[in-house]
Amino acid sequence: MTEVENNNTKEEQVTSPSTPGDNNKKKETIVRRNRPGSKSEQWGNWPELSFENMNSTCAVQQYIQLLIKRNPEDIKTIVTCPENQDPNVWQYEHLRLICLELNPLLIMLSEECHPDVCDTMKATDDAEFFCAAHPKAQPCSAIDYSIHTVDGSISLLNCHSFFPTRVSIQPSSLKHFSNISRRLYRIFAHAWFHHREIFVEFEHQTHLYARFLYFSTKAFNLISPKVVIIPSEACNIDFD
Protein backbone atom coordinates (compact mmCIF):
# COMPACT_ATOMS: atom_id res chain seq x y z
CA MET A 1 0.00 0.00 0.00
CA THR A 2 1.36 3.42 -0.95
CA GLU A 3 0.23 6.69 0.58
CA VAL A 4 0.21 9.88 -1.50
CA GLU A 5 -0.72 13.44 -0.63
CA ASN A 6 -3.21 15.23 -2.87
CA ASN A 7 -4.49 18.70 -2.04
CA ASN A 8 -3.74 18.19 1.66
CA THR A 9 -5.89 15.06 1.67
CA LYS A 10 -4.33 11.68 2.33
CA GLU A 11 -4.92 9.06 -0.32
CA GLU A 12 -3.97 5.41 -0.30
CA GLN A 13 -3.07 3.44 -3.39
CA VAL A 14 -3.91 -0.21 -2.79
CA THR A 15 -2.51 -2.75 -5.22
CA SER A 16 -4.77 -5.67 -6.05
CA PRO A 17 -5.05 -8.26 -8.87
CA SER A 18 -7.21 -7.11 -11.77
CA THR A 19 -8.78 -10.56 -12.13
CA PRO A 20 -8.50 -13.80 -10.14
CA GLY A 21 -5.23 -15.49 -10.99
CA ASP A 22 -3.99 -12.47 -12.94
CA ASN A 23 -0.49 -11.41 -11.97
CA ASN A 24 -0.99 -7.98 -13.50
CA LYS A 25 -1.71 -5.50 -10.74
CA LYS A 26 -3.83 -2.38 -10.72
CA LYS A 27 -4.03 0.38 -8.14
CA GLU A 28 -7.16 1.53 -6.33
CA THR A 29 -7.06 4.95 -4.71
CA ILE A 30 -8.84 5.53 -1.39
CA VAL A 31 -9.57 9.21 -0.87
CA ARG A 32 -10.43 10.10 2.73
CA ARG A 33 -12.53 13.08 1.81
CA ASN A 34 -16.24 13.68 1.31
CA ARG A 35 -16.82 14.46 -2.34
CA PRO A 36 -19.26 17.21 -3.37
CA GLY A 37 -22.72 15.69 -3.69
CA SER A 38 -22.05 12.83 -1.28
CA LYS A 39 -25.21 11.30 0.17
CA SER A 40 -25.68 11.12 3.93
CA GLU A 41 -25.12 7.35 4.01
CA GLN A 42 -21.81 7.87 2.16
CA TRP A 43 -20.55 10.58 4.52
CA GLY A 44 -17.20 9.56 5.98
CA ASN A 45 -17.71 6.05 4.63
CA TRP A 46 -14.13 4.99 4.02
CA PRO A 47 -11.97 2.26 5.58
CA GLU A 48 -10.69 3.02 9.07
CA LEU A 49 -7.06 4.00 9.52
CA SER A 50 -5.18 3.12 12.70
CA PHE A 51 -3.98 5.96 14.93
CA GLU A 52 -0.37 4.93 14.29
CA ASN A 53 -0.87 5.43 10.55
CA MET A 54 -2.40 8.89 10.83
CA ASN A 55 0.52 11.09 9.90
CA SER A 56 -0.96 14.58 9.72
CA THR A 57 -1.12 17.45 12.19
CA CYS A 58 -4.86 16.69 12.50
CA ALA A 59 -4.26 13.05 13.46
CA VAL A 60 -5.60 13.39 17.01
CA GLN A 61 -8.78 15.10 15.82
CA GLN A 62 -9.27 12.46 13.13
CA TYR A 63 -8.79 9.65 15.61
CA ILE A 64 -11.29 11.10 18.11
CA GLN A 65 -13.82 11.55 15.31
CA LEU A 66 -13.22 7.93 14.30
CA LEU A 67 -13.95 6.75 17.86
CA ILE A 68 -17.13 8.84 18.00
CA LYS A 69 -18.31 7.51 14.67
CA ARG A 70 -17.55 3.94 15.72
CA ASN A 71 -19.66 4.13 18.88
CA PRO A 72 -20.73 7.51 20.36
CA GLU A 73 -21.94 5.75 23.52
CA ASP A 74 -18.50 4.34 24.36
CA ILE A 75 -17.60 7.42 26.40
CA LYS A 76 -14.58 5.99 28.21
CA THR A 77 -12.90 4.82 25.01
CA ILE A 78 -13.50 8.15 23.30
CA VAL A 79 -12.19 10.24 26.18
CA THR A 80 -9.32 8.10 27.51
CA CYS A 81 -5.98 9.37 26.27
CA PRO A 82 -3.97 6.69 24.42
CA GLU A 83 -0.54 5.68 25.65
CA ASN A 84 2.32 7.81 24.34
CA GLN A 85 -0.11 10.58 23.40
CA ASP A 86 0.41 14.05 24.86
CA PRO A 87 -2.58 14.49 27.24
CA ASN A 88 -2.56 18.26 26.77
CA VAL A 89 -2.97 17.91 23.00
CA TRP A 90 -5.66 15.29 23.63
CA GLN A 91 -7.62 17.75 25.80
CA TYR A 92 -7.16 20.52 23.25
CA GLU A 93 -8.57 18.48 20.39
CA HIS A 94 -11.50 17.27 22.48
CA LEU A 95 -12.43 20.85 23.37
CA ARG A 96 -12.23 21.89 19.72
CA LEU A 97 -14.60 19.08 18.73
CA ILE A 98 -17.01 19.75 21.61
CA CYS A 99 -17.30 23.38 20.52
CA LEU A 100 -18.01 22.33 16.95
CA GLU A 101 -20.53 19.69 17.99
CA LEU A 102 -22.41 22.20 20.17
CA ASN A 103 -23.50 24.19 17.12
CA PRO A 104 -26.46 21.90 16.28
CA LEU A 105 -27.68 22.33 19.87
CA LEU A 106 -27.56 26.11 19.47
CA ILE A 107 -29.61 25.82 16.30
CA MET A 108 -32.21 23.72 18.11
CA LEU A 109 -32.29 26.15 21.05
CA SER A 110 -32.76 29.14 18.76
CA GLU A 111 -36.24 27.89 17.87
CA GLU A 112 -37.57 28.64 21.36
CA CYS A 113 -34.79 30.29 23.40
CA HIS A 114 -35.73 33.79 22.30
CA PRO A 115 -34.17 36.90 23.89
CA ASP A 116 -37.58 38.08 25.10
CA VAL A 117 -38.16 34.72 26.84
CA CYS A 118 -34.68 33.90 28.18
CA ASP A 119 -33.43 37.44 28.55
CA THR A 120 -30.54 36.47 30.84
CA MET A 121 -28.24 33.48 31.02
CA LYS A 122 -29.35 31.27 33.90
CA ALA A 123 -29.48 27.62 34.77
CA THR A 124 -31.38 27.84 38.04
CA ASP A 125 -32.55 31.03 39.71
CA ASP A 126 -29.56 30.97 42.06
CA ALA A 127 -27.12 32.64 39.67
CA GLU A 128 -26.98 34.78 36.56
CA PHE A 129 -23.95 34.49 34.28
CA PHE A 130 -22.39 37.50 32.60
CA CYS A 131 -21.02 37.20 29.09
CA ALA A 132 -17.24 37.55 28.77
CA ALA A 133 -17.33 38.22 25.03
CA HIS A 134 -17.55 41.98 25.58
CA PRO A 135 -14.84 44.46 26.61
CA LYS A 136 -16.45 44.35 30.03
CA ALA A 137 -18.50 41.34 31.14
CA GLN A 138 -22.20 42.12 30.89
CA PRO A 139 -25.61 40.40 30.88
CA CYS A 140 -26.72 38.74 27.66
CA SER A 141 -29.76 36.81 26.62
CA ALA A 142 -29.25 33.07 27.01
CA ILE A 143 -29.01 32.39 23.28
CA ASP A 144 -26.57 35.26 22.74
CA TYR A 145 -24.47 34.10 25.68
CA SER A 146 -24.37 30.59 24.25
CA ILE A 147 -23.40 31.76 20.76
CA HIS A 148 -20.80 34.18 22.10
CA THR A 149 -19.34 31.47 24.33
CA VAL A 150 -18.96 28.90 21.56
CA ASP A 151 -17.60 31.48 19.11
CA GLY A 152 -15.22 32.89 21.71
CA SER A 153 -13.99 29.44 22.71
CA ILE A 154 -13.29 28.47 19.11
CA SER A 155 -11.50 31.77 18.49
CA LEU A 156 -9.35 31.25 21.58
CA LEU A 157 -8.46 27.68 20.64
CA ASN A 158 -7.49 28.90 17.16
CA CYS A 159 -5.48 31.85 18.48
CA HIS A 160 -1.88 31.51 17.34
CA SER A 161 -0.60 33.47 20.33
CA PHE A 162 -1.93 30.89 22.80
CA PHE A 163 -1.91 27.77 20.62
CA PRO A 164 0.74 28.22 17.91
CA THR A 165 0.72 24.51 17.01
CA ARG A 166 -1.59 21.52 17.34
CA VAL A 167 1.20 19.06 18.15
CA SER A 168 2.14 20.56 21.53
CA ILE A 169 0.55 22.94 24.04
CA GLN A 170 2.55 25.58 25.85
CA PRO A 171 2.12 25.34 29.65
CA SER A 172 0.89 28.93 29.99
CA SER A 173 -2.13 28.12 27.80
CA LEU A 174 -3.42 25.18 29.82
CA LYS A 175 -5.41 27.50 32.12
CA HIS A 176 -7.77 28.25 29.25
CA PHE A 177 -9.06 24.68 29.19
CA SER A 178 -10.80 25.08 32.55
CA ASN A 179 -12.24 28.48 31.66
CA ILE A 180 -13.67 27.17 28.39
CA SER A 181 -15.09 24.04 30.02
CA ARG A 182 -16.78 25.98 32.81
CA ARG A 183 -18.55 28.29 30.35
CA LEU A 184 -19.56 25.48 28.02
CA TYR A 185 -21.12 23.64 30.94
CA ARG A 186 -23.50 26.56 31.47
CA ILE A 187 -24.93 26.03 27.98
CA PHE A 188 -25.82 22.43 28.81
CA ALA A 189 -27.22 23.52 32.18
CA HIS A 190 -29.46 26.20 30.65
CA ALA A 191 -30.75 23.73 28.07
CA TRP A 192 -31.54 21.14 30.75
CA PHE A 193 -33.39 23.44 33.12
CA HIS A 194 -35.19 25.63 30.58
CA HIS A 195 -35.46 23.60 27.36
CA ARG A 196 -35.65 20.03 28.62
CA GLU A 197 -37.17 18.45 25.53
CA ILE A 198 -34.49 19.91 23.29
CA PHE A 199 -31.74 18.78 25.64
CA VAL A 200 -33.10 15.24 25.80
CA GLU A 201 -33.51 15.00 22.03
CA PHE A 202 -30.01 16.32 21.36
CA GLU A 203 -28.40 14.10 23.99
CA HIS A 204 -30.20 11.04 22.68
CA GLN A 205 -28.76 11.72 19.23
CA THR A 206 -25.21 12.70 20.19
CA HIS A 207 -24.37 11.75 23.81
CA LEU A 208 -22.34 14.96 23.81
CA TYR A 209 -23.19 16.01 27.36
CA ALA A 210 -22.22 12.60 28.73
CA ARG A 211 -18.91 12.81 26.89
CA PHE A 212 -18.29 16.39 28.00
CA LEU A 213 -19.12 15.57 31.62
CA TYR A 214 -16.80 12.56 31.73
CA PHE A 215 -14.08 14.50 29.93
CA SER A 216 -14.23 17.60 32.15
CA THR A 217 -14.95 16.11 35.59
CA LYS A 218 -13.52 12.58 35.62
CA ALA A 219 -10.82 12.27 32.97
CA PHE A 220 -9.14 15.66 33.32
CA ASN A 221 -10.69 17.52 36.26
CA LEU A 222 -11.28 20.72 34.30
CA ILE A 223 -14.35 21.71 36.29
CA SER A 224 -15.14 20.99 39.90
CA PRO A 225 -17.88 18.42 40.59
CA LYS A 226 -19.33 21.07 42.93
CA VAL A 227 -20.50 23.15 39.97
CA VAL A 228 -22.28 20.20 38.35
CA ILE A 229 -25.95 20.97 38.93
CA ILE A 230 -27.51 18.91 36.16
CA PRO A 231 -28.87 15.71 37.76
CA SER A 232 -27.33 12.39 36.79
CA GLU A 233 -30.54 11.36 35.02
CA ALA A 234 -29.61 13.75 32.20
CA CYS A 235 -26.93 11.28 31.10
CA ASN A 236 -28.48 8.35 29.30
CA ILE A 237 -25.17 6.49 29.70
CA ASP A 238 -23.73 5.18 32.95
CA PHE A 239 -19.96 5.58 32.74
CA ASP A 240 -19.19 4.88 36.42
Sine and cosine of phi, psi and omega as CSV:
sin_phi,cos_phi,sin_psi,cos_psi,sin_omega,cos_omega
0.00,0.00,0.74,-0.68,0.00,-1.00
-0.89,-0.46,0.70,-0.71,0.04,-1.00
-0.98,-0.19,0.68,-0.73,0.06,-1.00
-0.76,-0.65,0.48,-0.88,0.05,-1.00
-0.98,-0.19,0.72,-0.69,-0.01,-1.00
-0.61,-0.79,0.94,-0.33,0.00,-1.00
0.82,0.58,0.72,0.70,0.03,-1.00
0.90,0.44,0.24,0.97,0.02,-1.00
-0.89,-0.46,0.79,-0.61,-0.04,-1.00
-0.96,0.27,0.72,-0.69,0.08,-1.00
-0.84,-0.55,0.48,-0.88,0.06,-1.00
-0.86,-0.51,0.74,-0.67,0.10,-0.99
-0.97,-0.22,0.92,-0.40,-0.05,-1.00
-0.96,-0.26,0.83,-0.56,-0.02,-1.00
-1.00,0.02,0.78,-0.63,0.00,-1.00
-0.56,-0.83,0.43,-0.90,0.02,-1.00
-0.89,0.46,0.62,-0.79,0.01,-1.00
-0.95,0.32,-0.59,0.81,0.06,-1.00
-0.61,-0.79,0.39,-0.92,0.03,-1.00
-0.82,0.57,0.76,-0.65,0.03,-1.00
0.99,0.17,-0.05,1.00,0.00,-1.00
-1.00,0.04,0.82,-0.58,0.00,-1.00
-0.99,0.15,-0.23,0.97,0.07,-1.00
-0.95,0.31,0.72,-0.69,-0.08,-1.00
-0.96,-0.28,0.49,-0.87,0.15,-0.99
-0.75,-0.66,0.37,-0.93,-0.08,-1.00
-0.94,-0.33,0.76,-0.65,0.12,-0.99
-0.96,-0.27,0.69,-0.72,-0.03,-1.00
-0.96,-0.27,0.83,-0.56,0.07,-1.00
-0.99,-0.16,0.90,-0.44,0.00,-1.00
-0.97,-0.23,0.89,-0.46,-0.02,-1.00
-1.00,0.03,0.93,0.37,-0.02,-1.00
-0.42,-0.91,0.63,-0.77,0.05,-1.00
-0.98,0.18,0.88,-0.48,-0.01,-1.00
-0.96,0.28,0.49,-0.87,0.11,-0.99
-0.83,0.56,0.72,-0.69,-0.01,-1.00
1.00,0.05,0.11,0.99,0.01,-1.00
-0.90,0.44,0.66,-0.75,0.07,-1.00
-0.98,0.19,0.34,-0.94,-0.08,-1.00
-0.86,0.52,-0.61,0.79,-0.02,-1.00
-0.95,0.30,-0.27,0.96,0.03,-1.00
-1.00,-0.08,-0.12,0.99,-0.13,-0.99
-0.92,0.40,0.86,-0.51,0.00,-1.00
0.91,0.41,0.35,0.94,-0.09,-1.00
-1.00,-0.03,0.96,0.27,0.09,-1.00
-0.73,-0.69,0.31,-0.95,-0.04,-1.00
-0.85,0.53,0.60,-0.80,0.02,-1.00
-0.93,0.37,0.50,-0.87,0.06,-1.00
-0.86,-0.50,0.72,-0.70,-0.02,-1.00
-0.93,0.38,0.44,-0.90,-0.01,-1.00
-0.85,0.53,-0.61,0.80,-0.03,-1.00
-0.91,0.42,-0.41,0.91,-0.03,-1.00
-0.99,-0.15,0.10,1.00,0.08,-1.00
-1.00,0.00,0.95,-0.31,-0.19,-0.98
-0.92,-0.39,0.52,0.85,0.03,-1.00
-0.91,-0.41,0.19,-0.98,0.04,-1.00
-0.93,0.37,-0.26,0.97,0.02,-1.00
-0.99,-0.15,0.29,0.96,-0.11,-0.99
-0.87,0.49,-0.66,0.75,-0.03,-1.00
-0.91,0.41,-0.70,0.72,0.05,-1.00
-0.86,0.51,-0.71,0.70,-0.02,-1.00
-0.88,0.47,-0.62,0.78,-0.03,-1.00
-0.94,0.34,-0.66,0.75,0.05,-1.00
-0.89,0.46,-0.68,0.73,0.03,-1.00
-0.88,0.47,-0.60,0.80,0.05,-1.00
-0.89,0.45,-0.69,0.73,0.02,-1.00
-0.90,0.43,-0.64,0.77,0.02,-1.00
-0.90,0.43,-0.70,0.72,0.00,-1.00
-0.90,0.44,-0.61,0.79,-0.05,-1.00
-0.90,0.43,-0.71,0.70,0.03,-1.00
-0.29,-0.96,0.99,-0.11,-0.04,-1.00
-0.91,0.42,-0.25,0.97,0.01,-1.00
-1.00,0.05,-0.21,0.98,-0.02,-1.00
-0.99,0.10,0.95,0.33,-0.16,-0.99
-0.87,0.50,-0.72,0.69,-0.06,-1.00
-0.88,0.48,-0.69,0.73,0.00,-1.00
-0.90,0.43,-0.65,0.76,-0.02,-1.00
-0.91,0.42,-0.64,0.77,-0.15,-0.99
-1.00,0.01,-0.49,0.87,-0.08,-1.00
-0.92,0.40,0.80,-0.60,-0.03,-1.00
-0.95,0.31,0.78,-0.63,0.02,-1.00
-0.91,0.42,0.37,-0.93,0.09,-1.00
-0.89,0.46,0.57,-0.82,0.03,-1.00
0.93,0.38,0.19,0.98,0.08,-1.00
-0.98,-0.22,0.70,-0.71,0.03,-1.00
-0.89,0.46,0.89,-0.45,-0.04,-1.00
-0.91,0.41,-0.44,0.90,0.02,-1.00
-0.95,0.33,-0.65,0.76,0.09,-1.00
-0.91,0.40,-0.62,0.78,0.03,-1.00
-0.87,0.50,-0.71,0.70,0.04,-1.00
-0.90,0.44,-0.68,0.73,-0.01,-1.00
-0.84,0.54,-0.75,0.67,-0.04,-1.00
-0.94,0.35,-0.56,0.83,0.07,-1.00
-0.90,0.44,-0.69,0.72,0.00,-1.00
-0.90,0.44,-0.64,0.77,0.06,-1.00
-0.85,0.52,-0.73,0.69,-0.03,-1.00
-0.92,0.38,-0.65,0.76,0.01,-1.00
-0.87,0.49,-0.67,0.74,0.04,-1.00
-0.87,0.49,-0.70,0.72,0.01,-1.00
-0.90,0.43,-0.66,0.75,-0.07,-1.00
-0.97,0.24,-0.22,0.98,0.07,-1.00
-0.98,0.22,-0.32,0.95,-0.06,-1.00
-0.86,0.52,-0.68,0.73,0.07,-1.00
-0.87,0.50,-0.56,0.83,0.07,-1.00
-0.91,0.42,-0.65,0.76,0.03,-1.00
-0.89,0.46,-0.61,0.79,0.04,-1.00
-0.90,0.44,-0.69,0.73,0.02,-1.00
-0.90,0.43,-0.66,0.75,0.00,-1.00
-0.91,0.42,-0.55,0.83,-0.07,-1.00
-0.89,0.46,-0.31,0.95,-0.01,-1.00
-0.95,0.30,-0.40,0.92,-0.01,-1.00
-0.68,-0.73,-0.26,0.97,0.00,-1.00
-1.00,0.05,0.94,0.34,-0.08,-1.00
-0.99,0.10,0.50,-0.86,-0.01,-1.00
-0.85,0.53,-0.49,0.87,0.00,-1.00
-0.99,0.14,-0.19,0.98,0.05,-1.00
-0.99,-0.16,-0.81,0.59,0.05,-1.00
-0.95,-0.30,0.98,0.21,-0.13,-0.99
-0.98,0.20,-0.22,0.98,0.10,-0.99
-0.72,-0.69,0.33,-0.95,-0.01,-1.00
-1.00,0.02,0.95,-0.32,0.03,-1.00
-0.68,-0.73,0.42,-0.91,0.24,-0.97
-0.97,-0.23,-0.94,0.34,0.18,-0.98
-0.97,-0.24,-0.01,-1.00,0.00,-1.00
-0.99,0.15,0.04,1.00,-0.06,-1.00
-0.98,0.20,-0.38,0.92,-0.07,-1.00
-0.47,-0.88,0.55,-0.83,0.12,-0.99
-0.89,-0.45,0.70,-0.71,-0.07,-1.00
-0.97,-0.22,0.75,-0.66,0.05,-1.00
-1.00,0.01,0.52,-0.85,-0.05,-1.00
-1.00,0.06,0.78,-0.62,-0.04,-1.00
-1.00,-0.03,0.15,0.99,-0.04,-1.00
-0.99,0.13,-0.03,1.00,-0.04,-1.00
-0.96,-0.27,0.30,-0.95,0.04,-1.00
-0.79,0.62,-0.58,0.81,0.12,-0.99
-0.77,-0.64,0.76,-0.65,-0.06,-1.00
-0.80,0.59,0.70,-0.72,-0.07,-1.00
-0.51,-0.86,0.30,-0.95,0.04,-1.00
-0.91,0.41,0.55,-0.83,0.08,-1.00
-0.64,-0.77,0.41,-0.91,0.16,-0.99
-0.89,0.47,0.37,-0.93,-0.08,-1.00
-0.87,0.49,-0.66,0.75,-0.03,-1.00
-0.94,0.35,-0.62,0.78,0.05,-1.00
-0.92,0.40,-0.66,0.75,0.04,-1.00
-0.85,0.52,-0.70,0.71,-0.04,-1.00
-0.90,0.44,-0.71,0.70,0.01,-1.00
-0.90,0.43,-0.72,0.69,0.01,-1.00
-0.87,0.48,-0.62,0.78,-0.04,-1.00
-0.92,0.39,-0.72,0.69,0.01,-1.00
-0.91,0.41,-0.72,0.70,0.02,-1.00
-0.88,0.47,-0.69,0.72,-0.01,-1.00
-0.91,0.42,-0.62,0.78,0.01,-1.00
-0.91,0.41,-0.68,0.73,0.03,-1.00
-0.90,0.43,-0.67,0.74,0.02,-1.00
-0.88,0.47,-0.66,0.75,0.01,-1.00
-0.91,0.42,-0.69,0.72,-0.01,-1.00
-0.93,0.38,-0.37,0.93,0.04,-1.00
-0.99,-0.12,0.04,1.00,-0.06,-1.00
-0.97,0.26,0.85,-0.53,-0.06,-1.00
-0.92,0.39,-0.44,0.90,0.00,-1.00
-0.92,0.39,-0.62,0.79,-0.02,-1.00
-1.00,-0.06,-0.56,0.83,-0.04,-1.00
-0.74,-0.67,0.97,0.23,-0.08,-1.00
-0.94,0.34,-0.29,0.96,0.01,-1.00
-0.55,-0.84,0.38,-0.92,0.01,-1.00
-0.99,-0.17,0.10,1.00,-0.01,-1.00
-0.97,-0.25,-0.13,0.99,0.09,-1.00
-0.36,-0.93,0.45,-0.89,-0.03,-1.00
-0.87,-0.50,0.80,-0.60,0.03,-1.00
-0.95,0.31,0.65,-0.76,-0.10,-1.00
-0.82,0.58,-0.57,0.82,-0.04,-1.00
-0.92,0.38,-0.26,0.96,-0.03,-1.00
-1.00,-0.07,-0.16,0.99,-0.07,-1.00
-0.90,0.44,-0.47,0.88,-0.02,-1.00
-0.87,0.49,-0.42,0.91,-0.04,-1.00
-0.94,0.34,-0.41,0.91,-0.02,-1.00
-0.88,0.48,-0.69,0.72,0.01,-1.00
-0.92,0.38,-0.67,0.74,0.00,-1.00
-0.88,0.47,-0.69,0.73,0.01,-1.00
-0.90,0.43,-0.71,0.70,-0.05,-1.00
-0.89,0.46,-0.67,0.74,-0.02,-1.00
-0.88,0.47,-0.66,0.75,-0.01,-1.00
-0.96,0.29,-0.60,0.80,0.04,-1.00
-0.90,0.43,-0.58,0.81,0.01,-1.00
-0.86,0.52,-0.58,0.81,-0.03,-1.00
-0.90,0.45,-0.50,0.86,0.04,-1.00
-0.91,0.41,-0.73,0.69,0.05,-1.00
-0.87,0.48,-0.67,0.75,-0.05,-1.00
-0.91,0.42,-0.67,0.74,0.02,-1.00
-0.89,0.46,-0.68,0.74,-0.01,-1.00
-0.89,0.45,-0.65,0.76,-0.02,-1.00
-0.92,0.40,-0.72,0.69,-0.11,-0.99
-0.99,0.12,-0.36,0.93,-0.08,-1.00
-0.86,-0.51,-0.29,0.96,-0.02,-1.00
-0.64,-0.77,0.86,0.51,-0.17,-0.99
-0.85,0.53,-0.69,0.72,-0.06,-1.00
-0.90,0.44,-0.63,0.77,0.02,-1.00
-0.92,0.40,-0.70,0.71,0.03,-1.00
-0.84,0.54,-0.76,0.65,-0.06,-1.00
-0.89,0.46,-0.68,0.73,0.01,-1.00
-0.89,0.45,-0.73,0.69,-0.01,-1.00
-0.90,0.44,-0.69,0.72,-0.03,-1.00
-0.92,0.39,-0.59,0.81,0.04,-1.00
-0.89,0.46,-0.57,0.82,-0.03,-1.00
-0.98,0.17,-0.59,0.81,-0.20,-0.98
-0.89,-0.46,-0.47,0.89,-0.11,-0.99
0.85,0.52,0.46,0.89,-0.07,-1.00
-0.94,0.34,-0.64,0.77,0.00,-1.00
-0.91,0.42,-0.66,0.75,0.03,-1.00
-0.86,0.50,-0.68,0.74,0.01,-1.00
-0.92,0.40,-0.70,0.71,0.00,-1.00
-0.89,0.47,-0.66,0.75,-0.02,-1.00
-0.90,0.43,-0.72,0.69,0.02,-1.00
-0.90,0.43,-0.67,0.75,0.01,-1.00
-0.88,0.48,-0.72,0.69,-0.17,-0.99
-1.00,0.02,-0.37,0.93,-0.06,-1.00
-0.92,-0.38,-0.46,0.89,-0.07,-1.00
-0.94,-0.34,-0.71,0.71,-0.08,-1.00
-0.98,0.21,-0.63,0.78,-0.13,-0.99
-0.74,-0.67,0.02,1.00,0.12,-0.99
0.80,0.61,0.75,0.66,0.01,-1.00
-1.00,0.09,-0.46,0.89,0.10,-0.99
-0.77,-0.64,0.52,-0.85,-0.04,-1.00
-0.96,0.29,0.65,-0.76,0.09,-1.00
-0.84,0.54,-0.36,0.93,-0.02,-1.00
-0.91,0.40,-0.44,0.90,-0.02,-1.00
-1.00,0.01,-0.07,1.00,0.00,-1.00
-0.98,0.20,0.95,-0.30,-0.05,-1.00
-0.94,-0.34,-0.19,0.98,0.06,-1.00
-0.96,0.27,0.80,-0.61,-0.03,-1.00
-0.90,0.43,0.41,-0.91,-0.07,-1.00
-0.88,0.48,-0.38,0.92,-0.01,-1.00
-0.91,0.42,-0.29,0.96,0.01,-1.00
-0.92,0.38,-0.45,0.89,0.04,-1.00
-1.00,0.06,0.86,-0.50,0.03,-1.00
-1.00,0.04,0.25,0.97,0.03,-1.00
-0.75,-0.66,0.72,-0.69,0.05,-1.00
-0.99,-0.13,0.96,-0.29,-0.02,-1.00
-0.96,-0.27,0.27,0.96,0.08,-1.00
-0.99,0.15,0.00,0.00,0.00,0.00
